[in-house]
Every structure is written in structure tokens, then in C-alpha cells.
């Protein structure tokens, strides 16, 4: 959260660097940063749902966790990471699973559904992000991952028990 807020609002000397329509901070790979921010967003959403008691401190924690989610979501979109986007959607879908308490079940479904709609809207309204998804879908541009995956499957099938070990 501190990294996301610092990168967006230029605090603590943290700056976003742009390259090919993708942002990163502190020299970290945009995909890695995006997945870390997706994990942070899912965790903050979980904190919101787990702050269930009726005392004032719990309500404040719930509100703060929701507010802190927005800079994290912004940074996910700035990184342009499709994997982070998918991880975030799967994380939000987990909260739509039934919860034991009836009151929380409706809240979880509403917040998760609202989050998913907001994420989809923000992603498609960002031209660089939308372009990356269009390239992946229409032009099958997977950044070479299809070749890596097929080669790794061949290697696993060739030596399934002990693997290849370090190559010297």
C-alpha cells in the first residue's frame, strides 16, 4: 500500500517509470509489481470483510482498508500486467463464495461484484491496457510465453522424475 501510494502521489522518493505504456517502481518488473499489488488488493478486501464486530475501531479498519485499495488498483492498471489483472479477478471471485453469516454473504457478493465491474471499467478505459488485451486476444501476442510453455512441457516429459538439474 505504501509503495502504491508513494508511486502514485510521488511520496517517499518513489517514482513511476514508464516504458512501452507500462509503469514500474524501484526497478521492479511491471508484471511482478502488478501481481504483488493484486495480492495487496485481495488482502485489503479480506481485511474489510473480516472487520465484522460492531465497535468503532472495527468499522474504521473496514473503511480504511477499502480506501487503501484504490491506489493499489491504480498501480495494477499502470503496470499493464495481464497476469495481475487475472489474479485480481480470481481473488475477487473467491469472496463471492458463500460465507457462513447471512449478512456478510450479501455484503461480500455486492462488494466483490462492484469491484469486478470497477476493475473491468478501469481496464477498458485505459487505452494502453485495453490495447495489450486486444493484442493478446486477436493477434495471439503472448510475449513468447506460448513457446516457453511448450518447451517446458517437452522438457518435463523427457525427464519427468529427476528433471534437468542445473546446466553448467
Secondary structure, DSSP 8 states (H G I E B T S, - for coil): -HHHHHHHHT-TT--EEEETTEEEETT--HHHHHHHHHHHHHHHHHHHHH--S-SHHHHHHHHHHHHHHHHHHHHHHHHT-HHHHHHHHHHHHHTTS--SSHHHHHHHHHHHHHHHHHHHHHHHHSHHHHHHHHHHHHS---TTHHHHHHHHHHHHHHSTTT------
